[in-house]
Amino acid sequence: MFTVTNGVSAPLSPSFFCKVLLTTGTWLGVLGGSVLAGEQIASQQIGQQSALLTAVSTAEAEPLDQAELEIPEPDTVLNPASLEASPEATVPGAELAQVTSVSELDDVLPTDWAYTALTRLVEEYGCIEGYPDSTFRGNQAMTRYEFAAGLNACLDVILELMGGLEDSDLETIQRLQEDFAAELASIRGRVDALEADVATLEDTQFSTTTKLRGRVFGHLTGVTASGDIQAEGINVFAAARDANGDPLVRTITDDPEVTFSYLTWLNLLTSFTGEDRLILQLAVGDGVSPANSFASAGLFNTFGTPFTAQQGGRLEDDVILREAFYSFPLGDNVFVTAGPKVNWYRHFDNNKYTFLVTGANSFNSSGGTQVNAVDRGAGVVVEWDVLDKVELSLGYLAEATEFLTNSSSSDASRGLFGGTNTLTAQLEVFPTDDLALRFLYTRSELDTNANGLVGGAASEPLYGFADDGFGGPLDGATADTFLFNFDWQPSDWLGLFGRYSYGSTNLSAITPGRPDGEVNAQSIQLGLAFHDLLKPGSLATISYLRPFDVTDGRNFLVSGGGDGATQEEIEFSYRYPLTNNIAIVPSVYWINNANNFSDNSDIYVFNLQTQFSF
């Protein structure tokens, strides 16, 4: 078959030449002696896979199959300047020489399948040339231009002889046309059908499909403290002040039991055009890390807890809709995502060393601790490739997280703009292929809970719970958070990553005469990553964290302020892939000054995670 790839011509096959005969029409069949010689050649080709006019193709005969009649790719361009001649044709001194008898060609023997055809073309029509070394080189590949030149030479001779055709020659031509009319018509029909099929494929090359993808996580977790632990609040979800107006503090003396839990995410991925995507994610699980037994109110899952050691929603083993959004391109450089449950983490504050599946994987490590107040929200995110290495992302999301009783975005009394919501802008810059820098700003509107406190699952940059400083309720809060995030891989085996954020939460008091308040805090993360440790595809990370370092306004915190100390953590995780779809991830967490109490004992968390993806 004749094809062209990257401007280089490939060998012609007899089948391709047969296609040429078809497309040029009947006139080629009446051009004299070429068809006289073709009486034998044609009978060999159609059904016997033999030679077809060796003057223009010396390729080995192939079966006449429908696959041979492929249509060239639409973008194929034949540029004479880019086509390469066969090696022998470019050797100095290898000019062709006219021959008058096939016996002059040393490499053509009477036993060759093309001998008869060559004899007639050489001795009757004189349109075949050989090399000066008396060879024909019949097995040498020929280019499209060589094919055209050889065909033209033979046609010129045939045209000169047209006037000398005998009646027997014309009868032979007519008989050939009649004998092979059915076969030629069949081949023509097959080509037409193939062209129609190709056109159909081009028009409908994509069909709407839905794919199922999933991840299953299992967690074996044990926690121990070297002594008693102080924690603020009645329990991990409720905070209060005592009779003196100080935050209520409880003491935990016993270690929790070892637990085994699971989490499953099932993604239904649908595309309508091949460039868009509709994603629905279902979640179910029963994970509650035993480390939460030591946490202050509002600090649930804030230390020693892998991100996937959680329930799917508020209740264990409840199947919930975690994500629901539609993404589509808008032009060449803009991508838009909108929906009732857009996952903030898919679009902002990413880091290749803190991805919750493969990298540093705790709640505190996998993302900035102060920048995301909604987790999942109703709204829209626009991502724009400003330049080749510069991306700008903007998003507005109203809270629709699965961990709260009801979403403010779907509540008619609060809606898209009256409850908790975030407006986020991120600039992502890639100075080199190995370095990524991210600058992020979030403006948040924070709603209160039923007790008039700001805090809990959707209150970042605030950790814990806050009131007006005197035990009185709040009329919500606003917050501004700035974050810098980077990852850098200076070598094949080493990576560095980190985050720094600063957030200011402005509290609005309800009680007349009481001033508004402000809580300021910062967060720090810095870590190392080790690629392919012990096995290709593995990743080990170690990181240092300060998840919630209060710098001002501790008196407004009913929980989370501790005694003025700053909680510190060192986390180690190692993802070891067993197969492409199965991995194990051992992790160790050390927590100092837990709950921001300086006299709290150290806490150690040991976790073995299994991951299944499909």
N, C-alpha and C positions, 0 to 999 in steps of 0.2 A: 504494500500500500504506500502511496506517496503522501507524506505529511511534511510539514515544516515546523520546526521548533526552534525558537530563539534565532530565527533567521538562517538556520542551517538546513539544507535539503537532505532528505533521507532517500534510500533506494526506492525506485519504482518497482511495482509488482505487475505481472500480467493482468491481474484483476483490475488494477487501476486503469491500465490501458484499455481494457474492455469498456470501462466506464467512459473513457474518452471517446471511443467509437460510438457509444450510445448518444452522447451529448452532441457530437458533431453531425449526426444524422446520416442519411442514406448516401449523401454525396461522397463520403469517405469510402464507401463500399464500391463505388464505381470508378475509383481512380486507378484503373489499370492493374498492372502486374502485382501490386502489393497485395491485392485481394486474391489474385491467382495463387500467389504463394500462400496467402491466408487460407485457401481451401483446406490444406492440411492443418495449418496452425489453428484455425478456429475450431476444427473438429477435435483437436487435442485439448483446447482450453475449456470449452463448455462441457463439463462433465468428466474431463480426464486430467485437469490441472496441469496443462503442459505449456509449451512456449507460445509467446505471442510477439511476433515481430522483433527478433533479436537486435535489429538495427537500432531500436530505440529503447530496449530494456533488456539487460542481461541479468536481471534479478532472478532468483530461483522461483519457479512456479509455485503458486499458492492456491488452495481451494477457493472457489468462487462462493464466498459466504457473505451473508448480509452485513456482517461486521466489517467486511472489506470496503463497504460502500459508505463509510462514514463521511459526514459532511465536515469540512475543515472548520476549525474554531472561527467565530465571527471576527475576532480581532487579529487573525493571522495576516501578516503583511509580508509580501515577498519583495524584499529590497535587494536588487542586484548587488549593491555595494557590500551587503552583509552576508551574502551567501558564499559558502566555501566550496571551492572546486575539489574534486577528488585528488588525493595526494599525487598520483602518477601524472595527472594533467598539469601539475605545477612544476614538475621537474624539468630543468633546462635540457633541451635536446630531445624531449619526448614528443615532438610535433607529429601529427598524424600524416600518414602517407596513403595515397590511393592504391588500391589493389584491384587486379582484373580477374583473379581467380581465387576461389576459396582455398586452393591448394597452397597458395602463397602464405597462408596463415599457419604457422607451425603448431599453435596450440588448439587448432580446430581439427577434430578427427571425424571420420565418417560415422563413428559410433555415437557422436554427440547428438542429443535430441534436437539441437538447433541447426544441424548440418544442412538439411534440405533447405530450410528457410534462408540461411546465409548464402547457399549456393545460388539461389535465384536472385537474391538481392545484389550479390556481387557480380555474377556473370551475366544476368539479363538486364539489370538496371544500373549497375555501376555506381551505387550510392553508398557504399560502405568503405570506410577507410580503416587501415590498420596502423600499428606503430612501426617505427623504423626497424625494430628488432624482429619483424615478421610475426608479431603476435596480435591477436584480437582482444585478449583480456576479457573474455566473456563473463567472468564472474566478478568483475569490478563494478562497484556501485556508480550510478550516473546521476548527475544533478538534473533539475528541471530544465536548465538552459541547454545542457547537452542533449536532453531529450528533444527539445524544440528544434535544435540545429539539425539533428539527425533526421527527424521527421520532415523538416523543410527540404533537406537535400533529396530525399527520396521522392517527395511530392513534385519537386521541380523536374526530376527525370521522368516521372510518370506522366506529367502534363505534356512533356515533349512527345511522349509515345502515344498519347491519346488517339491521335489520328491513325495510328497503325494497329488498333485493336482488331483482332479477328472475331468472326462470329462465335467461334468456340469459346473465346474469352468472355464475351458478353453473356453467352449461355451459362458459363460457369458462375459468373457474378450473380445472374438472376437466380440460379439454382441455390446458391449459398443464401441469398436473401430469403428465398422461400423456405429452405430447410430449417433455418434458424429463426424464422419469424416469431414462433411461439416463445422460444427461449429469450429472445431479445425483448419481447413484450413483457414477459414475466419479470425480467430484471428491471426493466423500466418501471413497472408497477411497484416492485419492491423498493426502488429508490424513492419513488413518489411517496410511498407509505412511510418510509424512514424519515423523509423530510417533514412530513406532517407530524410524526411523533416528536421530532426534535423541536418543531415549532410549539407543540403542546407543552413540552417540558419547559421550554423557555418562558412560556406564558404562565405556567402553574408550577414553577420550581419550588414553591413553598406552600405547604398546607397547614392549616391550624391544627396544632397538636398540644396535648397536655402531658407533661412528664411528671413522674413522682420521684422526688429525691428525699432522702431522710438521713437523720443522724440519731443514734441511740447512745446515751452516756450512762455509765454505771459508776457509782462512787462508793468506795469503802473508806470510811473516815474515822479517825480516832483523835481525841483532844485531851490534853492534860495540862494542868497549871502547877507551878512549883509551890503554890500557896493559895491563900484566899484572894478573891477578886472582888473589888468594889464596882458596882454598876448603878447608874442613876435610873430612876423610874420605878413604877410599881412592877412592871415587867418590861419585856423588850419592845412592847408596842404602846405603852401608856406612861406618861410622865406627870409628875405633880410636885408641888412645893409642900414642905412641912409647915408646922405652926409658926416657925420663925421666918418663913419666907425663903428658906434655903431649899435647893433641889433635894427631893427625897432620894436616899441612897440605900441600896440593899447590898448584902454580902453573899457571895456564892462560895461555898466551902467544898463542894464535891465535884469531881470530874463527871462529865456525862458519859454515857455508854457509847461503845463503838456502833456505828450505823452503816447500813448499806442502802443506797437509794438509786433511783434512776430518773432520767429525763429523756423524752423523745420529742423530736421536731420532725414533722412531715411537711414537705413543701410541694405544693401543686404549682408547677410552672407552665404557663400557657403563653404562646405567642401567636399573633394574628398576621403579622407581616414579616416575621423573621428578624426584625430590628426592635420590636417592642417586647414587653413582657408583663404579664399579669401574674402576681404571686399571692398565693394564699398559704399561710403557714398555720398548721395545727400543732398544739403543744399539750403534753400530758406528762405528769411526773409526780413524785412524792418526796423530793429532796428538801430536807431542812438540815443544814449543817449543824452538828453538835457544838461547833464553836459559838453559835448564837446563844448558847446557855450563859455565856459570860458577857454578853453585849448590853450596853445601856439602852434605854428607850430611844428609838429612832436611829439606832446604829445597827439594825438588823442587816446581816450579810456584809458588814463593813470590815471584817478582818478574818483571815484564815479560811475563806470560803471560795472555792472555785466557782466561776460564773455559772457553770452548768449543774452545780449541786443545788438545784432549786425545784420548786413545784412549777407545773405549767401555768397555774393561775393562783387564785386565793386558796383553793381547796385542793388537797392531794387527790390524785387520780381523776381529776376533772379534765375532760377534753375541752380546750378553749381555742378560739381563733386568736392567734397571737399577732399575725400580720395580714394585712389586706391592702394592696396598692397596685397601681398601674404605672409603668414607666414607658416613655416613648421619646424618640429623638425629635428635636425641633431644629431642622437644618443640619448642618454638618458638625457643629461644635457645641450644641446645647442639648442636654438631656433633662427631661422633666419627669418627676415622680409625684403622684398625687393619690390620695386614698384616705379611708377612715382610720387605718392603722398603719402608718408609715413608721418604720424602724429608724430612729435617729442614728443608731450606731452604724447603719449601712452607709451613711453619707458623710459623717463628721468624725473627727478625732481618731482616725484610723492610724495604725502603726504596725508595720509588718512583724515586729517582735512581740506584740502584745495582743495578737488575734486570739480570741478566747479558745480556739480549737488547737492551734499549733504553738502558741507562744506563752508568755507570762499570762496566767489564766484566771487569777482571782478577780473578784468584783473591783478591788482597788487597783489592780494592775491592768486589766483589759481596756480601761478607758479612764479619762480624767474624772476625778471624784467630785468635781464641782460644776461641771458645765452642762449636764443633761438633767433637766428637771422633769422630763416627760416619758423617757424610755420609748414608748410608742405613742403616736399622736395623729390626730386628723389634720390634714393640711397638705402642703406642697413643698417640694424641694427642687431647686433648679441648679444644675451643675453645668458650668461653662468652661470649655477649654480656651482660655483667653489667648495663650501662646502655646508654643510647642511644649514648654516645660512649666507652664503656669496655669493653675486651675482655680476657679472661683466658684464657691458653692453658697447658696442662700436658701434658707428654709424657715417656714413658719409652721409650727405644730401646736395644736391644742391637745391637752392631756387626754389620752385614751389607753392608759396602761392597764394591763390585765390583772394587776395586783390590788387595785382599789375596788371598792364596792360598786361604784358607778362612775362612769367617765364624765368629766365636766364638758367635753366637747359634744356629747349627745344629750346633755341635760338642758332642757329648755330654759331653766332659770339662769344658766351660766353660758352655755353654748360655746361657739368657737373663740369668742373674744372676752368672755366674762369670767372664766375660771383660770386654772393654771395653764400657762402657755409659754412658749419660747420662740424668740426670733434669733436665728443663728446665722453668722457669716463666717466663712472660712476661706483663707487664701493658702493654697498649697503650692510650694515651689520646689523644683527639682534641679538644683545647681549642677549635679552630676547624676549619672545613672545609679550611683550607690548612696546618694544622700537625698533625704526628703525633709523639708521644713514646712511646718504648718502653724499658721497664726489664726486664732479663733476668738470670736467675741459672741457672747450670748446675753441677750436681754430677756429676763424672765419675769412673768407675773405669777405670784404664788398665792394660792387660795389657802384658807384655813381649814382645819378639821372641825369635827362637831364640837370640840371644846374651845374653839377659838384660838388654837395654837397653830403656828406655822412649823412644818417639819414632817418627818416620816419619809414615805417612799417617793414622793414627788416634791422635793423642796430644795434641791441643789441651787446655789452653792452652800446651803445650810445643812449641817449634819446634826441630828438630834431634834430637839423641839425648842421653840422660842415663844415667849409671851411678851408683855409690855414691861417686864422687869419687876413687876409688883404682884404677879399672879393674875393680872387682868387679861382679857381676850384682845385679839388683834383684828384689824380690818384688812387682813392680807398683807402682802409685802411685794416689793419689787427688788430685783437683783441685777447686778452687772458683773460679768465674769470674763476674764481674759486668760487665754491659755496659749502656751507655746509647746509644741510637740515635735520631736525629731526622731529619725532613725537613720543610721549610717552603717554601712558595711565596708570597712577599710580593706578587708581581705576576704578570701574565700571562706575562711573558717570563723571569722570574728565579726561581731556586730555590736553596736552601741545604740542605746535608745534612752529616751527620757521625756519627762513632762514637767512643766511648772505652770501653776494656775493661781490666780488671785481673784477672790470674789467678795463683793460687798452686798450685804442684804439689808435693805431699808424697811423697817417695821413700822406699820401704821397703827397707832394706839386708838382704841375706841373710847376708853374712859376719859371724860372731860378733865382737863387739867394735867393730864399725863403726856409728856412729850413723846414724839416718835423716837424709835431707837435704831441702832445700826450694829450689825455684827460683821466684822471683817475677818477673813481667814485665808490661808494659803495651803497649797498642796504641792508636794515634791515627789518625783519618781526619777530614779536613775538606775540603769541596768546594763548588763553585758549579756550577749548571746553567743552561743558556740554552735556553729553549723556542723552537721555530719559527724557528731561525736559518737564514736563506736560503730555507727552505721550510716550510710548515705540516706539522706532524707530526714534524719533526726535533728532535733533542735533542743538545746539546753539553755535555760535563762536563769539569771540570778539578778534580783533587783532590790533596791532599798527604797522605802516609802515613808512618807509622812502624809497620811490621807486627809487629816483635818487639823491644821495648826491654827488655833484661834489667836489672832493678833490684837483684837479689840472687840469690846462689847460682850464679854463673857457673862456679865450680870444679866443679860437678857435670855440666857440659855437655861431652860428648865432641865435639860438633859444634853449631854455632849461636851460640856465645858470641863468636867472633872474638877481637879484641884489646881488647874493651871499648867499642868504638864502637857507634853506633846507625845501622842502615841507614835511609835516607830515600828516598822516591820522589815524583816528580811525574808524574801520569798525565793524558793528554788523550785524549778519544775524541769522535767526532762521528758520530751515526747519521743517515744521509740516506736516507729512503725513496724508492725509485724508483717503486714501485707499492704497493698494499696488501699484497702478498705478497713483495716483493723489496726488500732494502735493502743498502747498502754502509756499512761502518763503518771509517774510517781511525782508527788509534790510535798514539800516541807515548808512550813510557815513558822516563823518566830516572831512573837509580838511582845514588845516592851512598852511599859506605861499604858497598858490597855485602858480604853475609855478615857484617856487623858488624865489618869490618876498616877502620880509619881510613885506611890508606895504599892501599887499593884504588882503581884508576882508575874513572872514571865509565863507566857502561854505558848504551847507547842501544838501544832496541828499537823497530822500526817494523813495524806490522802493518796489513794491509788485509784486512778481513773481508767476506765476502759472506754474506747470509742469505736463505734461501728458506723460506717457511712455507706450509703447505697443510693 
